[in-house]
Amino acid sequence: MLAFHRRVLRPQTLRLSGATVLRSQSLVLATWKQTHRVSSIKTMYQQQRWLSQSRPAFSSAAPPATGSYFGSYSEETGEWEPERDHLEGFQSDHVAANEMTLQALIRLDINGARRLFRNVLQHHYYHDMEMWNKWATMEWRDGKVMLARKIFTKASKICFSASLWQSWATMEGDIENFNEARRLFNVIIAADAGKTTQTAMAGLGLALVEDRSGNTDKARKLFVAYKKKFPDDIHLAEAYALFEGRHGHMKLARQLFTQATQMALCTPQVFHAWAQLEYERGFYGEAVVVLDQGLESAPYDKKQFMLRAMSLAKLGDVEGARDAFREYTKLSSIDERAYNAFAQFEDGLGNHGAALKIYHTVLKHNPGSISNITSLAYFHLRTDAQHGLEDARETFSTGVAMVPDNAQLWHNWGILEEKHGDVDRAKEYYEKATHLSPWSASYWCSLAKMEAKRGNIESARVVLDLATQQCSNRVMLLTTLAKIERRAKNTKRARDACTAALKVDKKRAATWNLRALVEMPHHPEKAKNLIESALKLIPTHDHMSWSILLCTYGRAHAALGDYQNAMIAFKESIRLHERNPATYEYLAEFLVQIGRVDEAVKQLRLLTLICPAERVASVEARLRELEPPATTESAEA
């Protein structure tokens, strides 16, 4: 949700010893002190402009040395831009000469922007860290992580720039390289001595890294500490509100967002983040209300139009959603996320031709867009039973040719092959993803689960053991191991893995739930007691976690023959979270078990409205099994 324009990290120091890290940080601090003769980047730009104005014209004096130029932030684009002289004469098939800016090139002709960086800007703006930051971030956003890392590394050797390191750290955190992200964020904090907004942003980055690593309590402590230290920082306020909302504390999140919208530095991004949270939690009407408030202060904020369109689509307002999507595309250049949402919207309505046209439009401008490549591949798979798989493979093949070092794209291709194609291909692509991004726990987990499905339990264990040497997200690895062992009916191993995961984070509801499910087939009484222990630890405001736990609690009571308490638990689970598909499914089967088939049918019909699209067919098949033939015939009539 938060748009970080600064990021940072060094791959070659991924497994540094403590002494090496200290030496590295000392060198960084020494470089920083040496270059700290200007108070900020903007001051540097002001000094550079003053010096250039005080010099004689270049025609009557020696030209400036290579690398002596500094760009500035443009009021037109809101981004770093080079001097106009270095854009004049640059040829692009997609950007007119009178509209030529670096930002326009990045949006409309990324290969042209790449040529400009390589052939012009890196020579004339060698000492301008914002140029390197802009280039590396562009490559990262285009899926070329390896190239972005090389650029960050090269720039970091020129001089220390907190904004560049911030971008680098955020990139590494984004690709789950959490250890390196922590290291770089900590270097920024040490260099800044905790005085400026760079510390606030680095602290925010650290909190997000801990949250994504599964260390929820540590993340919350960091958010609270930095929020107290920087009470007026709008980015911290927004991120903390999102954090609490995504961990189930919606009441507190709404209070925090309300406070943030009243801050002097509030931006449309705050309203967008708030609405995104409401959308993610299934409160689509509330999302529209928040977006309308945001559009009052910023009526042309394009991000809010996109989310408003998605919310209206969920509420069933098809024409309103289509109008909002079209309004967004008028205001914005090609935005891959917006076009992806628009294409899926049209696809969901059965307008396959319109959806395909949207996919082709966005991929023409952003051929390395991971989300659109993946969505287009699945579109082919769904809409063409005969040639869909070949077309999907061709789509992925074209994508990986454009961004061969993007682990996420290889991983997505592996998922498609595992579910619909060749498991040997899937294994190859998963291994490619783990090779490109060895610190990403999710890629290792996919490889391990695939090995387990093929019956290679020992191979799955070896994969996860290798992953523990590379990844810091131990909770994900341990819970994946527990699920594999549970399916293989290795109860003791599954129990041990769950226990180890709970030692890392004892307040994670999903782990407690898995621990209870391990015991359920053999010891339902023990499973019930485990859920009761979990409910004492999980905050009552976390309705989603309580809903999941109470569903399992109901199953435990049903297994023990306590049908009255089972029914109470299931109904309370639905009350706390009405869009939890698992509860409806298990409640329906429980009702069938006790002979209340008509009520079970009602629950399954509700389930078809909220379950994922790929589950609808199986739920409808179960409905046909339960409904009497006469009822089925009358329904068809």
C-alpha positions as CSV (number, residue, x, y, z in Angstrom):
1,M,0.0,0.0,0.0
2,L,2.7,2.4,0.9
3,A,4.6,3.8,-2.0
4,F,8.3,3.8,-1.1
5,H,10.4,5.7,-3.6
6,R,13.6,4.9,-1.9
7,R,15.1,1.4,-1.3
8,V,18.4,-0.5,-0.5
9,L,20.8,-3.8,-0.1
10,R,24.0,-5.7,-0.9
11,P,23.8,-9.3,-2.1
12,Q,27.4,-10.2,-1.7
13,T,27.2,-9.6,2.1
14,L,24.2,-11.9,2.5
15,R,25.9,-14.1,5.1
16,L,28.5,-11.7,6.6
17,S,30.1,-12.4,9.9
18,G,29.4,-9.9,12.8
19,A,32.9,-8.4,12.4
20,T,32.5,-8.0,8.7
21,V,29.2,-6.3,9.2
22,L,30.7,-3.9,11.7
23,R,33.6,-3.1,9.3
24,S,31.1,-2.5,6.5
25,Q,29.0,-0.2,8.7
26,S,32.1,1.7,9.8
27,L,33.1,2.3,6.2
28,V,29.6,3.5,5.4
29,L,29.6,5.9,8.4
30,A,33.0,7.3,7.4
31,T,31.9,7.9,3.9
32,W,28.7,9.5,5.1
33,K,30.6,11.9,7.4
34,Q,32.9,12.8,4.6
35,T,30.0,13.7,2.3
36,H,27.7,15.3,4.9
37,R,28.8,18.8,4.0
38,V,25.3,19.5,2.6
39,S,22.3,19.2,4.8
40,S,20.0,17.5,2.3
41,I,19.6,16.5,-1.3
42,K,17.5,19.5,-2.0
43,T,20.1,21.8,-0.5
44,M,22.6,20.1,-2.8
45,Y,20.4,20.8,-5.8
46,Q,20.0,24.5,-4.7
47,Q,23.8,24.9,-4.4
48,Q,24.4,23.3,-7.8
49,R,21.9,25.6,-9.5
50,W,23.4,28.7,-7.7
51,L,26.9,27.6,-8.9
52,S,25.8,27.1,-12.4
53,Q,24.1,30.5,-12.5
54,S,27.2,32.3,-11.1
55,R,29.5,30.7,-13.8
56,P,30.0,32.2,-17.2
57,A,28.1,30.6,-20.1
58,F,29.6,27.3,-21.3
59,S,30.4,28.9,-24.6
60,S,32.9,31.2,-23.0
61,A,34.3,28.9,-20.4
62,A,35.5,25.3,-20.1
63,P,32.7,22.8,-20.1
64,P,31.9,21.1,-16.8
65,A,33.6,17.9,-16.0
66,T,31.8,14.6,-16.7
67,G,29.6,13.6,-13.8
68,S,29.3,17.1,-12.4
69,Y,25.6,17.6,-13.2
70,F,22.8,17.3,-10.6
71,G,19.2,16.9,-11.5
72,S,16.2,18.3,-9.6
73,Y,12.7,17.4,-8.6
74,S,10.3,18.5,-11.3
75,E,7.0,20.3,-10.5
76,E,5.6,18.9,-13.7
77,T,6.2,15.2,-13.0
78,G,6.9,15.2,-9.2
79,E,9.9,13.0,-9.8
80,W,13.7,13.4,-10.3
81,E,14.5,14.8,-13.7
82,P,17.8,15.6,-15.5
83,E,18.4,19.0,-17.1
84,R,16.5,19.6,-20.3
85,D,19.7,19.8,-22.3
86,H,20.3,16.1,-21.8
87,L,16.9,15.2,-23.1
88,E,17.0,17.3,-26.3
89,G,17.6,15.3,-29.3
90,F,16.8,12.0,-27.6
91,Q,14.6,9.9,-30.0
92,S,11.7,7.8,-28.8
93,D,8.9,6.2,-30.8
94,H,6.4,6.6,-27.9
95,V,7.1,10.0,-26.4
96,A,6.9,13.2,-28.5
97,A,9.8,15.6,-28.4
98,N,7.8,18.4,-26.8
99,E,6.6,16.0,-24.0
100,M,10.0,14.4,-23.4
101,T,10.7,13.8,-19.7
102,L,12.5,11.0,-18.0
103,Q,9.2,10.0,-16.2
104,A,7.4,9.9,-19.5
105,L,10.0,7.6,-20.9
106,I,9.8,5.3,-17.9
107,R,6.0,5.1,-18.3
108,L,5.7,4.8,-22.1
109,D,9.1,3.7,-23.4
110,I,11.1,1.8,-20.7
111,N,13.7,0.6,-23.2
112,G,14.2,4.2,-24.3
113,A,14.6,5.2,-20.6
114,R,17.1,2.4,-20.2
115,R,19.2,3.7,-23.2
116,L,19.1,7.2,-21.7
117,F,20.4,6.0,-18.3
118,R,23.1,3.9,-19.9
119,N,24.4,6.2,-22.6
120,V,23.8,9.7,-21.1
121,L,22.7,10.0,-17.5
122,Q,25.2,7.7,-15.8
123,H,28.1,9.7,-17.3
124,H,26.8,13.3,-16.7
125,Y,25.1,12.6,-13.3
126,Y,27.7,10.2,-11.9
127,H,27.7,11.8,-8.5
128,D,23.9,12.4,-8.3
129,M,22.6,9.5,-6.1
130,E,19.0,10.3,-7.1
131,M,19.9,9.4,-10.7
132,W,21.2,6.0,-9.6
133,N,18.2,5.5,-7.3
134,K,15.8,6.3,-10.1
135,W,17.5,3.9,-12.5
136,A,17.7,1.0,-10.0
137,T,14.1,1.4,-8.9
138,M,13.0,1.5,-12.5
139,E,14.7,-1.8,-13.2
140,W,13.4,-3.4,-10.0
141,R,9.8,-2.4,-10.8
142,D,10.3,-3.8,-14.3
143,G,11.2,-7.2,-12.8
144,K,14.9,-7.0,-13.4
145,V,16.0,-7.5,-9.8
146,M,19.6,-8.7,-10.5
147,L,20.3,-5.6,-12.7
148,A,18.7,-3.3,-10.0
149,R,21.0,-4.9,-7.4
150,K,24.1,-4.3,-9.5
151,I,23.1,-0.6,-10.0
152,F,22.5,-0.2,-6.2
153,T,25.8,-1.8,-5.5
154,K,27.7,0.4,-7.9
155,A,26.1,3.6,-6.6
156,S,26.7,2.6,-3.0
157,K,30.5,2.6,-3.7
158,I,30.4,6.2,-4.9
159,C,29.0,7.8,-1.7
160,F,26.4,7.1,1.0
161,S,22.9,8.2,0.2
162,A,20.2,7.3,2.7
163,S,17.4,7.5,0.1
164,L,19.2,5.1,-2.2
165,W,19.9,2.6,0.6
166,Q,16.2,3.0,1.6
167,S,15.2,1.9,-1.9
168,W,17.6,-0.9,-1.9
169,A,16.5,-2.2,1.5
170,T,12.8,-2.0,0.4
171,M,13.5,-4.0,-2.8
172,E,15.3,-6.8,-0.8
173,G,12.4,-6.9,1.7
174,D,9.9,-7.0,-1.2
175,I,11.6,-10.2,-2.6
176,E,11.8,-11.7,1.0
177,N,15.5,-11.1,1.4
178,F,14.8,-10.2,5.0
179,N,18.2,-10.5,6.6
180,E,19.8,-8.1,4.1
181,A,16.9,-5.7,4.4
182,R,17.3,-5.6,8.1
183,R,21.0,-4.9,7.7
184,L,20.6,-2.0,5.4
185,F,17.7,-0.4,7.3
186,N,19.9,-0.6,10.5
187,V,22.8,1.1,8.6
188,I,20.5,4.0,7.6
189,I,19.4,4.4,11.2
190,A,23.0,4.3,12.5
191,A,24.1,6.8,9.9
192,D,21.2,9.2,10.5
193,A,21.6,9.0,14.3
194,G,17.8,8.9,14.6
195,K,17.2,12.5,13.8
196,T,15.4,12.9,10.5
197,T,12.6,11.3,8.5
198,Q,15.1,8.9,7.0
199,T,15.2,7.2,10.4
200,A,11.4,7.2,10.5
201,M,11.2,5.5,7.1
202,A,14.0,3.0,7.9
203,G,12.1,2.2,11.2
204,L,8.9,1.7,9.2
205,G,10.8,-0.6,6.8
206,L,12.2,-2.7,9.7
207,A,8.7,-3.1,11.2
208,L,7.3,-4.3,7.8
209,V,10.2,-6.7,7.5
210,E,9.5,-8.2,10.9
211,D,5.8,-8.4,10.1
212,R,6.4,-10.3,6.9
213,S,8.9,-12.5,8.7
214,G,6.2,-13.7,11.1
215,N,7.5,-11.7,14.1
216,T,4.2,-9.9,14.8
217,D,4.9,-8.8,18.3
218,K,8.3,-7.4,17.4
219,A,6.8,-5.5,14.5
220,R,4.1,-4.0,16.7
221,K,6.8,-2.8,19.2
222,L,8.7,-1.2,16.4
223,F,5.6,0.6,15.1
224,V,4.7,1.9,18.5
225,A,8.2,3.0,19.3
226,Y,8.7,4.9,16.0
227,K,5.2,6.3,16.1
228,K,6.0,7.8,19.5
229,K,9.3,9.2,18.2
230,F,7.8,10.6,15.0
231,P,4.2,11.4,15.9
232,D,3.7,13.7,12.8
233,D,5.0,11.2,10.2
234,I,2.1,10.4,7.9
235,H,3.7,7.3,6.4
236,L,4.2,5.8,9.9
237,A,0.7,6.6,10.8
238,E,-0.7,5.0,7.7
239,A,1.5,1.9,8.0
240,Y,0.6,1.3,11.6
241,A,-3.1,1.6,10.9
242,L,-2.8,-0.9,8.1
243,F,-0.8,-3.3,10.3
244,E,-3.4,-3.3,13.0
245,G,-6.2,-3.7,10.5
246,R,-4.6,-6.7,8.8
247,H,-4.0,-8.3,12.1
248,G,-7.7,-8.2,13.0
249,H,-7.9,-5.0,15.0
250,M,-10.3,-3.1,12.7
251,K,-11.7,-0.8,15.4
252,L,-8.2,0.5,16.3
253,A,-7.2,0.7,12.6
254,R,-10.2,2.8,11.8
255,Q,-9.4,5.1,14.7
256,L,-5.8,5.4,13.6
257,F,-6.9,6.2,10.0
258,T,-9.3,8.8,11.2
259,Q,-6.5,10.5,13.1
260,A,-4.2,10.2,10.1
261,T,-6.8,11.9,7.8
262,Q,-6.8,14.9,10.2
263,M,-3.1,15.3,10.1
264,A,-1.7,18.4,8.3
265,L,0.4,16.3,5.9
266,C,-2.4,13.9,5.0
267,T,-2.4,12.9,1.3
268,P,-4.8,11.0,-0.9
269,Q,-2.7,7.9,-0.3
270,V,-4.0,7.7,3.3
271,F,-7.6,7.4,2.0
272,H,-6.5,4.9,-0.6
273,A,-4.8,2.7,2.1
274,W,-7.8,2.9,4.4
275,A,-10.1,1.9,1.6
276,Q,-7.8,-0.9,0.5
277,L,-7.9,-2.3,4.0
278,E,-11.7,-2.2,4.0
279,Y,-11.7,-3.9,0.6
280,E,-9.4,-6.7,1.7
281,R,-11.6,-7.4,4.8
282,G,-14.7,-7.6,2.6
283,F,-16.3,-4.3,3.6
284,Y,-16.8,-3.0,0.1
285,G,-19.5,-0.4,1.0
286,E,-17.2,1.1,3.6
287,A,-14.4,1.2,1.0
288,V,-16.6,3.2,-1.3
289,V,-17.5,5.7,1.4
290,V,-13.8,6.2,2.3
291,L,-12.8,6.7,-1.3
292,D,-15.6,9.2,-1.8
293,Q,-14.2,11.2,1.1
294,G,-10.7,11.0,-0.4
295,L,-12.0,12.1,-3.8
296,E,-13.5,15.2,-2.3
297,S,-10.0,16.6,-1.5
298,A,-8.3,15.1,-4.6
299,P,-10.9,14.6,-7.3
300,Y,-8.4,13.4,-9.9
301,D,-6.4,10.9,-7.8
302,K,-6.2,8.0,-10.1
303,K,-5.5,5.3,-7.5
304,Q,-8.8,5.9,-5.8
305,F,-10.7,5.5,-9.0
306,M,-9.2,2.1,-9.6
307,L,-10.1,0.8,-6.1
308,R,-13.5,2.4,-6.3
309,A,-14.2,0.5,-9.5
310,M,-13.1,-2.8,-7.9
311,S,-15.3,-2.1,-4.9
312,L,-18.3,-1.3,-7.0
313,A,-17.7,-4.5,-9.0
314,K,-17.8,-6.5,-5.7
315,L,-21.1,-4.8,-4.8
316,G,-22.6,-5.8,-8.1
317,D,-22.7,-2.3,-9.7
318,V,-21.4,-3.4,-13.1
319,E,-22.0,-0.2,-15.0
320,G,-20.7,1.9,-12.1
321,A,-17.6,-0.2,-11.9
322,R,-17.0,0.0,-15.7
323,D,-17.4,3.8,-15.7
324,A,-14.9,4.1,-12.8
325,F,-12.4,1.9,-14.6
326,R,-12.7,3.9,-17.8
327,E,-12.4,7.2,-15.8
328,Y,-9.2,5.8,-14.3
329,T,-7.7,4.9,-17.6
330,K,-8.4,8.4,-18.9
331,L,-6.6,10.0,-16.0
332,S,-3.6,7.6,-16.0
333,S,-1.0,6.2,-18.4
334,I,-0.7,2.5,-18.6
335,D,-0.9,1.3,-15.0
336,E,-0.4,-2.5,-14.9
337,R,-2.3,-3.1,-11.7
338,A,-5.3,-1.1,-12.8
339,Y,-5.4,-2.7,-16.2
340,N,-5.1,-6.1,-14.6
341,A,-8.1,-5.5,-12.4
342,F,-10.0,-4.1,-15.4
343,A,-9.3,-7.2,-17.5
344,Q,-10.3,-9.5,-14.7
345,F,-13.5,-7.5,-14.2
346,E,-14.4,-7.9,-17.9
347,D,-13.4,-11.6,-17.9
348,G,-15.6,-12.2,-14.9
349,L,-18.6,-10.8,-16.8
350,G,-17.8,-13.1,-19.8
351,N,-16.5,-10.3,-22.0
352,H,-13.4,-12.3,-23.1
353,G,-12.7,-10.2,-26.1
354,A,-12.5,-7.0,-24.1
355,A,-10.4,-8.7,-21.4
356,L,-7.9,-10.0,-24.0
357,K,-7.6,-6.6,-25.6
358,I,-6.8,-5.0,-22.2
359,Y,-4.2,-7.6,-21.5
360,H,-2.5,-7.0,-24.9
361,T,-2.6,-3.3,-24.3
362,V,-0.8,-3.4,-21.0
363,L,1.7,-6.0,-22.0
364,K,2.6,-4.0,-25.1
365,H,3.7,-1.1,-22.9
366,N,4.9,-3.2,-19.9
367,P,6.0,-6.6,-21.4
368,G,7.6,-7.6,-18.1
369,S,4.4,-7.1,-16.0
370,I,4.3,-10.2,-13.7
371,S,0.7,-9.9,-12.7
372,N,-0.6,-9.4,-16.3
373,I,1.5,-12.2,-17.7
374,T,0.2,-14.6,-15.1
375,S,-3.4,-13.5,-15.5
376,L,-3.2,-13.8,-19.3
377,A,-1.8,-17.3,-19.0
378,Y,-4.7,-18.4,-16.8
379,F,-7.1,-16.6,-19.1
380,H,-6.0,-18.8,-22.0
381,L,-6.3,-21.9,-19.8
382,R,-9.9,-21.1,-18.8
383,T,-11.2,-19.9,-22.2
384,D,-9.7,-22.5,-24.6
385,A,-10.0,-26.1,-23.4
386,Q,-8.2,-27.5,-26.5
387,H,-5.1,-25.2,-26.8
388,G,-5.3,-23.2,-23.5
389,L,-2.3,-25.0,-21.9
390,E,0.0,-24.4,-24.9
391,D,-1.1,-20.7,-25.1
392,A,-0.5,-20.3,-21.3
393,R,3.0,-21.8,-21.6
394,E,3.7,-19.5,-24.6
395,T,2.6,-16.5,-22.5
396,F,5.0,-17.5,-19.6
397,S,7.8,-18.3,-22.1
398,T,7.5,-14.9,-23.6
399,G,7.5,-13.3,-20.1
400,V,10.6,-15.1,-18.8
401,A,12.4,-14.2,-22.0
402,M,11.7,-10.5,-21.1
403,V,12.6,-10.8,-17.4
404,P,14.7,-14.0,-17.1
405,D,15.9,-13.3,-13.6
406,N,12.5,-12.7,-12.0
407,A,11.9,-15.5,-9.6
408,Q,8.3,-14.7,-9.0
409,L,7.4,-15.3,-12.7
410,W,9.2,-18.7,-12.7
411,H,7.4,-19.6,-9.5
412,N,4.0,-18.6,-11.0
413,W,4.7,-20.7,-14.1
414,G,5.6,-23.6,-11.8
415,I,2.2,-23.3,-10.0
416,L,0.4,-23.5,-13.3
417,E,2.4,-26.6,-14.4
418,E,1.8,-28.3,-11.1
419,K,-2.0,-27.8,-11.2
420,H,-2.7,-28.1,-14.9
421,G,0.4,-29.4,-16.7
422,D,3.6,-31.4,-16.1
423,V,5.0,-31.8,-12.6
424,D,8.5,-32.3,-13.9
425,R,8.3,-28.9,-15.5
426,A,6.9,-27.5,-12.3
427,K,9.8,-28.9,-10.3
428,E,12.3,-27.3,-12.8
429,Y,10.6,-23.9,-12.5
430,Y,10.4,-24.0,-8.7
431,E,14.1,-24.9,-8.6
432,K,14.8,-22.0,-10.9
433,A,12.9,-19.6,-8.6
434,T,14.8,-20.9,-5.5
435,H,18.1,-20.4,-7.3
436,L,17.2,-16.8,-8.3
437,S,15.7,-15.9,-4.9
438,P,17.1,-18.4,-2.3
439,W,15.9,-16.2,0.6
440,S,12.2,-16.5,-0.3
441,A,10.6,-19.1,1.9
442,S,7.4,-19.3,-0.2
443,Y,9.4,-20.6,-3.2
444,W,11.0,-23.4,-1.1
445,C,7.7,-24.2,0.4
446,S,6.1,-24.7,-3.0
447,L,8.9,-27.0,-4.1
448,A,8.6,-29.0,-0.9
449,K,4.8,-29.4,-1.1
450,M,5.1,-30.6,-4.7
451,E,7.7,-33.2,-3.7
452,A,5.3,-34.3,-1.0
453,K,2.4,-34.6,-3.4
454,R,4.5,-36.9,-5.6
455,G,5.1,-39.1,-2.5
456,N,8.7,-37.9,-2.0
457,I,8.4,-37.0,1.7
458,E,12.1,-37.3,2.4
459,S,12.9,-35.0,-0.5
460,A,10.4,-32.5,0.8
461,R,12.1,-32.6,4.2
462,V,15.5,-32.1,2.5
463,V,14.2,-29.1,0.6
464,L,12.9,-27.4,3.8
465,D,16.1,-28.2,5.6
466,L,18.0,-26.4,2.9
467,A,15.6,-23.5,3.1
468,T,16.3,-23.0,6.8
469,Q,19.9,-22.2,5.9
470,Q,18.8,-19.5,3.5
471,C,15.5,-18.0,4.8
472,S,14.7,-16.1,8.0
473,N,10.9,-16.8,7.8
474,R,11.1,-19.9,10.0
475,V,7.4,-19.9,10.8
476,M,6.4,-20.5,7.2
477,L,8.9,-23.3,6.8
478,L,7.9,-25.0,10.0
479,T,4.2,-24.8,9.3
480,T,4.7,-26.1,5.8
481,L,6.6,-29.0,7.2
482,A,3.8,-29.7,9.7
483,K,1.2,-29.7,6.9
484,I,3.3,-32.1,4.9
485,E,3.8,-34.5,7.8
486,R,0.1,-34.3,8.8
487,R,-1.0,-35.3,5.3
488,A,1.5,-38.2,5.4
489,K,0.0,-39.2,8.8
490,N,3.3,-38.6,10.6
491,T,1.6,-37.2,13.7
492,K,4.7,-36.9,15.9
493,R,6.7,-35.1,13.3
494,A,3.8,-32.7,12.5
495,R,3.3,-32.1,16.3
496,D,7.1,-31.3,16.7
497,A,7.0,-28.9,13.8
498,C,4.0,-27.0,15.1
499,T,5.6,-26.8,18.6
500,A,8.8,-25.3,17.1
501,A,6.7,-22.8,15.1
502,L,4.8,-21.7,18.3
503,K,8.1,-21.1,20.0
504,V,8.9,-18.5,17.3
505,D,5.5,-16.8,17.6
506,K,3.1,-18.1,20.2
507,K,0.4,-15.6,19.3
508,R,-0.1,-16.8,15.7
509,A,-3.7,-18.2,15.5
510,A,-3.0,-20.1,12.3
511,T,-0.3,-22.2,13.9
512,W,-2.5,-23.0,17.0
513,N,-5.2,-24.0,14.6
514,L,-2.8,-26.3,12.7
515,R,-1.6,-27.8,16.0
516,A,-5.2,-28.6,16.9
517,L,-5.9,-30.2,13.5
518,V,-2.9,-32.5,14.0
519,E,-4.5,-33.9,17.1
520,M,-8.1,-33.9,15.9
521,P,-8.3,-37.4,14.3
522,H,-6.8,-39.2,17.3
523,H,-7.4,-36.9,20.3
524,P,-10.3,-34.5,19.8
525,E,-10.3,-33.7,23.5
526,K,-6.7,-32.5,23.2
527,A,-7.6,-30.5,20.1
528,K,-10.4,-28.8,22.0
529,N,-8.0,-27.9,24.8
530,L,-5.5,-26.5,22.4
531,I,-8.1,-24.2,20.9
532,E,-9.1,-23.0,24.4
533,S,-5.4,-22.2,25.1
534,A,-5.1,-20.3,21.9
535,L,-8.3,-18.3,22.6
536,K,-6.7,-17.1,25.8
537,L,-3.7,-15.7,23.9
538,I,-5.3,-14.3,20.7
539,P,-6.8,-10.7,21.3
540,T,-10.6,-10.7,21.2
541,H,-10.5,-7.9,18.6
542,D,-8.9,-10.2,16.0
543,H,-12.3,-11.5,14.7
544,M,-10.8,-13.3,11.7
545,S,-8.4,-15.4,13.9
546,W,-11.2,-16.1,16.4
547,S,-13.5,-17.2,13.6
548,I,-10.9,-19.7,12.3
549,L,-10.3,-21.1,15.8
550,L,-14.0,-21.3,16.6
551,C,-14.6,-23.3,13.4
552,T,-12.1,-25.9,14.6
553,Y,-13.5,-25.7,18.1
554,G,-16.9,-26.6,16.6
555,R,-15.4,-29.5,14.8
556,A,-13.7,-30.8,18.0
557,H,-17.0,-30.6,19.9
558,A,-18.8,-32.5,17.0
559,A,-16.1,-35.2,17.1
560,L,-16.7,-35.6,20.8
561,G,-20.5,-35.8,20.3
562,D,-21.3,-32.5,21.9
563,Y,-23.5,-31.2,19.2
564,Q,-25.0,-28.3,21.1
565,N,-21.7,-26.7,21.8
566,A,-20.5,-27.5,18.2
567,M,-23.5,-25.6,16.8
568,I,-22.8,-22.6,19.1
569,A,-19.1,-22.5,18.0
570,F,-20.0,-22.7,14.3
571,K,-22.6,-19.9,14.5
572,E,-20.2,-17.7,16.6
573,S,-17.5,-18.3,14.0
574,I,-19.8,-17.0,11.2
575,R,-21.0,-14.1,13.3
576,L,-17.4,-12.9,13.8
577,H,-16.4,-13.3,10.2
578,E,-19.3,-13.8,7.7
579,R,-17.0,-14.4,4.8
580,N,-15.0,-17.4,6.1
581,P,-15.8,-20.2,3.6
582,A,-14.4,-23.0,5.8
583,T,-16.9,-22.4,8.5
584,Y,-19.9,-22.7,6.1
585,E,-18.4,-25.9,4.6
586,Y,-17.8,-27.6,7.9
587,L,-21.1,-26.4,9.3
588,A,-22.9,-27.9,6.3
589,E,-21.2,-31.3,6.8
590,F,-22.0,-31.2,10.5
591,L,-25.7,-30.5,9.7
592,V,-25.8,-33.4,7.3
593,Q,-24.2,-35.6,10.0
594,I,-27.1,-34.8,12.5
595,G,-29.8,-35.2,9.8
596,R,-30.6,-31.5,9.1
597,V,-30.0,-31.7,5.3
598,D,-32.3,-28.8,4.4
599,E,-30.2,-26.4,6.6
600,A,-27.0,-27.9,5.2
601,V,-28.2,-27.0,1.6
602,K,-28.8,-23.4,2.7
603,Q,-25.3,-23.2,4.1
604,L,-23.8,-24.6,0.9
605,R,-25.7,-22.1,-1.2
606,L,-24.3,-19.3,0.9
607,L,-20.9,-20.9,0.4
608,T,-21.2,-20.6,-3.4
609,L,-21.5,-16.8,-3.0
610,I,-18.3,-16.3,-1.0
611,C,-15.9,-19.1,-1.9
612,P,-13.1,-18.7,-4.5
613,A,-14.3,-19.2,-8.1
614,E,-12.3,-22.5,-8.5
615,R,-14.2,-24.0,-5.6
616,V,-17.7,-23.2,-6.9
617,A,-18.0,-26.3,-9.1
618,S,-17.2,-28.7,-6.3
619,V,-19.7,-27.0,-3.9
620,E,-22.4,-27.2,-6.6
621,A,-21.6,-30.9,-7.1
622,R,-22.1,-31.5,-3.3
623,L,-25.4,-29.6,-3.5
624,R,-26.6,-31.9,-6.3
625,E,-25.8,-34.9,-4.0
626,L,-27.9,-33.5,-1.1
627,E,-30.8,-31.9,-2.9
628,P,-33.7,-34.3,-3.7
629,P,-34.3,-34.9,-7.5
630,A,-37.6,-33.2,-7.5
631,T,-36.1,-30.0,-6.0
632,T,-33.3,-30.1,-8.6
633,E,-35.8,-30.4,-11.5
634,S,-38.0,-27.6,-10.2
635,A,-35.0,-25.4,-9.8
636,E,-34.0,-26.1,-13.4
637,A,-37.6,-25.4,-14.6
